[in-house]
């Protein structure tokens, strides 16, 4: 039996060396990680004495011997070696994560030493629960040479300027307005608030309600209840043709509010709802209703999916239930989604007001203290110290 040791930067190169030097019949005896990369011990003319002794014993007893099976190098690659390679791959990934963590800690420490004002600003911006890329964008725009409170005010002003605000005003302009969004975000309540506000300003005969929600039990009854209380007619549209006929019938109304069925961003019927609102001769302005109590990752996905239709703006609900507004603000800025109105309670029509960037930033600052308590140096290092130049394993 001939045994040789091979060292290479990775497993593939080591196996290639084995094949070139010892042929396809070589057998892998062992492998391990070394300083130079990977070490593989291979052998040729390999025989296991125990199976041979069994074979000789069978021949002495007159039994028909079992066919001898020789483990080739190809079998080692496709069979017994696969778990070993997977284990090595996992170990290399773990090592990579360890190195990245250490480099992140070093990079974050370097930021703190070279520019402590910037490090402190990033910490406070993360305390607003903003997305990390938005924090870095704001920190890059700020002059870090001033006093801490001046730097902070510059960052808040920059954030205020970035928040998109809708220019149109439903309560004064009217039109055909559809509220879309996921289930349970407060679309029906928002419809009632808009209708009540508009009726107070322009009269009961200037507004009407339409529901396309034929899925949820009790959905139509809730809107009919609001309609009876406000003295406003409520119509039901089950498909695109019925919706078009209903809107033509209500053409004399200055404001027609459409309450759509709440659907998940992953619902297969979402395309049907978009088609229903997009087709037709009458212009419908769509507003996405979102809950401020939703996590940023979910908000980001929802906005991306509902952006498939033309969105005139966003109505932000449940401000009174949210622990932070950073996720909503980050999603609005990332997707250039104008904020139109905010709702901070269930009262109709009191808890409803136009969105103002200054007010939203003020609320963000109020929530910041509790968020900042959970920010450790380890969290900040992983967020801002991690570079993008690491090799993929």
BAKOLSE-146727 format. One record per residue (C-alpha): residue number from 1; x, y, z; residue in one letter. Coordinates in pm, whole numbers, plus 50000, padded with zeros to 5 digits. Example, Ala and Ser with C-alpha at 12.3 -4.5 7.8 and 13.67 -1.06 7.14 Angstrom:
# BAKOLSE-146727
SITE/num/px/py/pz/residu
SITE/1/51230/49550/50780/A $
SITE/2/51367/49894/50714/S $
END
This chain:
# BAKOLSE-146727
SITE/num/px/py/pz/residu
SITE/1/50000/50000/50000/X $
SITE/2/50135/50342/49900/X $
SITE/3/50037/50638/50121/X $
SITE/4/50088/51004/50034/X $
SITE/5/49997/51333/50199/X $
SITE/6/49858/51628/49997/X $
SITE/7/49811/51991/50111/X $
SITE/8/49612/52256/49918/X $
SITE/9/49423/52579/49987/X $
SITE/10/49083/52404/49950/X $
SITE/11/48930/52057/49916/X $
SITE/12/48881/52070/49540/X $
SITE/13/49245/52146/49471/X $
SITE/14/49358/51875/49712/X $
SITE/15/49136/51616/49544/X $
SITE/16/49265/51723/49204/X $
SITE/17/49622/51665/49326/X $
SITE/18/49528/51316/49450/X $
SITE/19/49377/51219/49115/X $
SITE/20/49670/51351/48916/X $
SITE/21/49933/51185/49136/X $
SITE/22/49770/50853/49231/X $
SITE/23/49490/50795/48983/X $
SITE/24/49116/50734/49011/X $
SITE/25/49160/50423/49230/X $
SITE/26/49312/50621/49515/X $
SITE/27/49138/50593/49852/X $
SITE/28/49098/50887/50093/X $
SITE/29/49219/50780/50436/X $
SITE/30/49175/51110/50625/X $
SITE/31/49139/51485/50588/X $
SITE/32/49179/51780/50823/X $
SITE/33/49218/52158/50826/X $
SITE/34/49573/52291/50853/X $
SITE/35/49737/52630/50839/X $
SITE/36/49791/52607/50463/X $
SITE/37/49429/52505/50399/X $
SITE/38/49332/52136/50380/X $
SITE/39/49543/51821/50425/X $
SITE/40/49434/51491/50266/X $
SITE/41/49601/51151/50319/X $
SITE/42/49539/50910/50029/X $
SITE/43/49652/50556/49943/X $
SITE/44/49665/50316/49649/X $
SITE/45/49671/49934/49649/X $
SITE/46/49467/49957/49969/X $
SITE/47/49340/49625/50111/X $
SITE/48/49159/49560/50432/X $
SITE/49/49292/49241/50597/X $
SITE/50/48972/49159/50778/X $
SITE/51/48753/49118/50465/X $
SITE/52/49035/48914/50304/X $
SITE/53/49048/48676/50602/X $
SITE/54/48671/48632/50581/X $
SITE/55/48701/48557/50210/X $
SITE/56/48969/48289/50270/X $
SITE/57/48757/48136/50544/X $
SITE/58/48460/48112/50306/X $
SITE/59/48677/47938/50048/X $
SITE/60/48799/47683/50304/X $
SITE/61/48439/47607/50403/X $
SITE/62/48342/47555/50041/X $
SITE/63/48097/47846/50039/X $
SITE/64/48062/48065/49733/X $
SITE/65/48259/48382/49798/X $
SITE/66/48086/48718/49783/X $
SITE/67/48196/48942/49499/X $
SITE/68/48483/49161/49611/X $
SITE/69/48398/49530/49615/X $
SITE/70/48680/49774/49573/X $
SITE/71/48624/50129/49692/X $
SITE/72/48752/50363/49426/X $
SITE/73/48835/50730/49446/X $
SITE/74/48514/50812/49255/X $
SITE/75/48308/50618/49513/X $
SITE/76/48477/50811/49789/X $
SITE/77/48379/51142/49628/X $
SITE/78/48017/51051/49567/X $
SITE/79/47953/50834/49872/X $
SITE/80/48134/50814/50203/X $
SITE/81/48326/51137/50149/X $
SITE/82/48013/51350/50103/X $
SITE/83/47929/51380/50477/X $
SITE/84/48293/51465/50546/X $
SITE/85/48296/51736/50281/X $
SITE/86/47970/51880/50413/X $
SITE/87/48112/51883/50764/X $
SITE/88/48425/52059/50639/X $
SITE/89/48211/52310/50450/X $
SITE/90/48015/52387/50767/X $
SITE/91/48335/52425/50969/X $
SITE/92/48471/52670/50712/X $
SITE/93/48148/52871/50726/X $
SITE/94/48169/52882/51106/X $
SITE/95/48531/52998/51081/X $
SITE/96/48431/53266/50832/X $
SITE/97/48157/53394/51066/X $
SITE/98/48406/53403/51354/X $
SITE/99/48656/53603/51149/X $
SITE/100/48383/53842/51029/X $
SITE/101/48268/53900/51385/X $
SITE/102/48622/53980/51500/X $
SITE/103/48679/54211/51202/X $
SITE/104/48346/54383/51268/X $
SITE/105/48444/54450/51628/X $
SITE/106/48776/54593/51511/X $
SITE/107/48612/54809/51244/X $
SITE/108/48352/54950/51487/X $
SITE/109/48625/55020/51742/X $
SITE/110/48824/55201/51474/X $
SITE/111/48521/55422/51394/X $
SITE/112/48490/55508/51762/X $
SITE/113/48861/55599/51788/X $
SITE/114/48889/55800/51468/X $
SITE/115/48549/55970/51473/X $
SITE/116/48373/55937/51810/X $
SITE/117/48109/56192/51709/X $
SITE/118/48005/55978/51413/X $
SITE/119/47998/55664/51628/X $
SITE/120/47773/55836/51880/X $
SITE/121/47547/55967/51603/X $
SITE/122/47511/55619/51452/X $
SITE/123/47421/55484/51795/X $
SITE/124/47149/55747/51841/X $
SITE/125/47013/55698/51489/X $
SITE/126/46990/55324/51549/X $
SITE/127/46801/55413/51865/X $
SITE/128/46531/55554/51635/X $
SITE/129/46494/55199/51496/X $
SITE/130/46583/55321/51146/X $
SITE/131/46725/55089/50881/X $
SITE/132/47106/55067/50898/X $
SITE/133/47156/55197/50543/X $
SITE/134/46944/55503/50625/X $
SITE/135/47150/55564/50942/X $
SITE/136/47471/55555/50739/X $
SITE/137/47322/55789/50479/X $
SITE/138/47225/56045/50744/X $
SITE/139/47562/56018/50922/X $
SITE/140/47744/56081/50593/X $
SITE/141/47545/56401/50534/X $
SITE/142/47614/56553/50875/X $
SITE/143/47912/56769/50970/X $
SITE/144/48060/56580/51266/X $
SITE/145/48277/56867/51387/X $
SITE/146/48009/57053/51585/X $
SITE/147/47870/57002/51934/X $
SITE/148/47676/56677/51994/X $
SITE/149/47336/56849/52011/X $
SITE/150/47410/57039/51687/X $
SITE/151/47510/56718/51509/X $
SITE/152/47190/56552/51630/X $
SITE/153/46972/56839/51510/X $
SITE/154/47141/56825/51168/X $
SITE/155/47064/56454/51144/X $
SITE/156/46699/56505/51244/X $
SITE/157/46661/56783/50989/X $
SITE/158/46812/56558/50722/X $
SITE/159/46567/56285/50818/X $
SITE/160/46276/56530/50804/X $
SITE/161/46374/56633/50452/X $
SITE/162/46390/56269/50339/X $
SITE/163/46039/56169/50455/X $
SITE/164/45805/56187/50151/X $
SITE/165/45472/56364/50213/X $
SITE/166/45174/56340/49977/X $
SITE/167/45083/56666/49804/X $
SITE/168/44716/56592/49731/X $
SITE/169/44449/56631/49998/X $
SITE/170/44158/56389/49990/X $
SITE/171/43952/56603/50228/X $
SITE/172/43960/56902/49995/X $
SITE/173/44004/56750/49649/X $
SITE/174/43771/56450/49677/X $
SITE/175/43768/56199/49392/X $
SITE/176/43748/55819/49382/X $
SITE/177/43973/55679/49653/X $
SITE/178/44053/55311/49715/X $
SITE/179/44218/55196/50036/X $
SITE/180/44427/54882/49992/X $
SITE/181/44653/54686/50223/X $
SITE/182/44695/54374/50437/X $
SITE/183/44430/54235/50669/X $
SITE/184/44376/54406/51003/X $
SITE/185/44560/54734/50939/X $
SITE/186/44248/54951/50982/X $
SITE/187/44124/55016/50628/X $
SITE/188/43753/55016/50716/X $
SITE/189/43804/55245/51015/X $
SITE/190/44014/55480/50800/X $
SITE/191/43736/55488/50539/X $
SITE/192/43489/55588/50812/X $
SITE/193/43720/55864/50940/X $
SITE/194/43771/56009/50591/X $
SITE/195/43398/55993/50518/X $
SITE/196/43304/56162/50846/X $
SITE/197/43559/56441/50799/X $
SITE/198/43451/56503/50439/X $
SITE/199/43080/56501/50532/X $
SITE/200/43140/56759/50807/X $
SITE/201/43309/56991/50556/X $
SITE/202/43102/56934/50242/X $
SITE/203/42774/56775/50353/X $
SITE/204/42635/56423/50371/X $
SITE/205/42525/56418/50006/X $
SITE/206/42880/56472/49884/X $
SITE/207/43023/56135/49992/X $
SITE/208/42946/55766/49935/X $
SITE/209/43104/55436/50035/X $
SITE/210/43172/55122/49830/X $
SITE/211/43301/54788/49958/X $
SITE/212/43460/54514/49749/X $
SITE/213/43526/54294/50053/X $
SITE/214/43322/53980/49990/X $
SITE/215/43567/53751/50170/X $
SITE/216/43558/53834/50541/X $
SITE/217/43256/53748/50751/X $
SITE/218/43099/54069/50879/X $
SITE/219/43315/54300/50667/X $
SITE/220/43022/54453/50479/X $
SITE/221/42815/54481/50797/X $
SITE/222/43087/54691/50962/X $
SITE/223/43090/54940/50675/X $
SITE/224/42707/54942/50660/X $
SITE/225/42703/55026/51031/X $
SITE/226/42933/55323/50973/X $
SITE/227/42713/55428/50681/X $
SITE/228/42394/55423/50894/X $
SITE/229/42561/55620/51173/X $
SITE/230/42695/55884/50932/X $
SITE/231/42388/55886/50706/X $
SITE/232/42597/55792/50401/X $
SITE/233/42497/55535/50132/X $
SITE/234/42699/55213/50111/X $
SITE/235/42721/55002/49793/X $
SITE/236/42867/54655/49731/X $
SITE/237/43077/54572/49423/X $
SITE/238/43158/54205/49374/X $
SITE/239/43358/54229/49051/X $
SITE/240/43514/54480/48811/X $
SITE/241/43194/54529/48608/X $
SITE/242/42980/54589/48917/X $
SITE/243/43241/54832/49050/X $
SITE/244/43239/55030/48724/X $
SITE/245/42858/55049/48722/X $
SITE/246/42850/55153/49087/X $
SITE/247/43106/55430/49035/X $
SITE/248/42912/55562/48734/X $
SITE/249/42594/55561/48946/X $
SITE/250/42774/55765/49216/X $
SITE/251/42925/56012/48969/X $
SITE/252/42746/56305/49137/X $
SITE/253/42932/56246/49466/X $
SITE/254/43244/56454/49528/X $
SITE/255/43411/56173/49722/X $
SITE/256/43366/55799/49675/X $
SITE/257/43563/55580/49914/X $
SITE/258/43631/55215/49820/X $
SITE/259/43702/54973/50105/X $
SITE/260/43887/54674/49956/X $
SITE/261/43938/54328/50100/X $
SITE/262/44245/54291/50318/X $
SITE/263/44496/54055/50159/X $
SITE/264/44839/53927/50248/X $
SITE/265/45121/54045/50025/X $
SITE/266/45164/53678/49930/X $
SITE/267/44798/53614/49847/X $
SITE/268/44742/53473/49497/X $
SITE/269/44423/53682/49464/X $
SITE/270/44614/54008/49502/X $
SITE/271/44661/54038/49125/X $
SITE/272/44285/54009/49076/X $
SITE/273/44231/54298/49316/X $
SITE/274/44489/54510/49132/X $
SITE/275/44320/54435/48798/X $
SITE/276/43980/54526/48940/X $
SITE/277/44103/54868/49048/X $
SITE/278/44318/54942/48743/X $
SITE/279/44069/54861/48469/X $
SITE/280/43779/55088/48388/X $
SITE/281/43721/55433/48249/X $
SITE/282/43716/55620/48580/X $
SITE/283/44038/55719/48757/X $
SITE/284/44086/55559/49099/X $
SITE/285/44357/55687/49335/X $
SITE/286/44497/55407/49552/X $
SITE/287/44624/55460/49905/X $
SITE/288/44813/55189/50090/X $
SITE/289/44709/55150/50455/X $
SITE/290/44985/55025/50686/X $
SITE/291/45012/54965/51058/X $
SITE/292/45296/55147/51234/X $
SITE/293/45324/54850/51472/X $
SITE/294/45458/54625/51193/X $
SITE/295/45825/54522/51168/X $
SITE/296/46039/54685/50901/X $
SITE/297/46109/54360/50712/X $
SITE/298/45734/54295/50676/X $
SITE/299/45662/54656/50578/X $
SITE/300/45937/54642/50317/X $
SITE/301/45786/54331/50159/X $
SITE/302/45430/54467/50170/X $
SITE/303/45524/54795/50001/X $
SITE/304/45720/54613/49731/X $
SITE/305/45422/54390/49648/X $
SITE/306/45155/54664/49658/X $
SITE/307/45374/54897/49451/X $
SITE/308/45264/54692/49151/X $
SITE/309/44969/54930/49132/X $
SITE/310/45003/55306/49117/X $
SITE/311/45001/55427/49479/X $
SITE/312/44910/55790/49544/X $
SITE/313/45021/55767/49906/X $
SITE/314/45004/55588/50238/X $
SITE/315/44778/55611/50542/X $
SITE/316/44966/55516/50857/X $
SITE/317/44751/55363/51132/X $
SITE/318/44792/55245/51491/X $
SITE/319/45053/55502/51595/X $
SITE/320/44922/55461/51950/X $
SITE/321/45012/55089/51944/X $
SITE/322/45360/55119/51791/X $
SITE/323/45678/55092/51997/X $
SITE/324/45868/55273/51722/X $
SITE/325/45805/55445/51388/X $
SITE/326/46154/55380/51253/X $
SITE/327/46052/55080/51043/X $
SITE/328/45766/55266/50876/X $
SITE/329/45978/55575/50807/X $
SITE/330/46258/55360/50663/X $
SITE/331/46017/55177/50432/X $
SITE/332/45855/55501/50313/X $
SITE/333/46193/55658/50235/X $
SITE/334/46332/55345/50067/X $
SITE/335/46031/55303/49836/X $
SITE/336/45953/55676/49792/X $
SITE/337/45603/55620/49932/X $
SITE/338/45439/55953/50027/X $
SITE/339/45268/55962/50367/X $
SITE/340/44922/56119/50348/X $
SITE/341/44747/56070/50684/X $
SITE/342/44817/55921/51027/X $
SITE/343/44575/55756/51269/X $
SITE/344/44651/55734/51640/X $
SITE/345/44334/55581/51782/X $
SITE/346/43994/55424/51710/X $
SITE/347/43775/55731/51754/X $
SITE/348/43584/55844/51443/X $
SITE/349/43667/56102/51319/X $
SITE/350/43890/56252/51590/X $
SITE/351/44198/56028/51572/X $
SITE/352/44292/56123/51217/X $
SITE/353/44521/56396/51083/X $
SITE/354/44737/56486/50781/X $
SITE/355/45092/56349/50788/X $
SITE/356/45361/56603/50877/X $
SITE/357/45728/56510/50856/X $
SITE/358/45819/56727/51157/X $
SITE/359/45556/56558/51375/X $
SITE/360/45669/56211/51273/X $
SITE/361/46033/56288/51352/X $
SITE/362/45924/56431/51687/X $
SITE/363/45744/56104/51768/X $
SITE/364/46054/55911/51658/X $
SITE/365/46264/56108/51906/X $
SITE/366/46020/56032/52188/X $
SITE/367/46047/55658/52123/X $
SITE/368/46427/55667/52087/X $
SITE/369/46520/55645/52456/X $
SITE/370/46370/55299/52509/X $
SITE/371/46510/55166/52180/X $
SITE/372/46862/55290/52257/X $
SITE/373/46877/55092/52582/X $
SITE/374/46903/54762/52390/X $
SITE/375/47189/54876/52165/X $
SITE/376/47514/54711/52273/X $
SITE/377/47854/54755/52114/X $
SITE/378/47824/54401/51976/X $
SITE/379/47500/54489/51794/X $
SITE/380/47647/54811/51653/X $
SITE/381/47966/54632/51547/X $
SITE/382/47768/54371/51353/X $
SITE/383/47557/54645/51192/X $
SITE/384/47819/54903/51096/X $
SITE/385/48151/54721/51129/X $
SITE/386/48076/54438/50886/X $
SITE/387/48237/54493/50548/X $
SITE/388/48126/54366/50210/X $
SITE/389/48457/54233/50083/X $
SITE/390/48451/53890/50245/X $
SITE/391/48481/53586/50024/X $
SITE/392/48174/53364/50001/X $
SITE/393/48213/53007/50121/X $
END
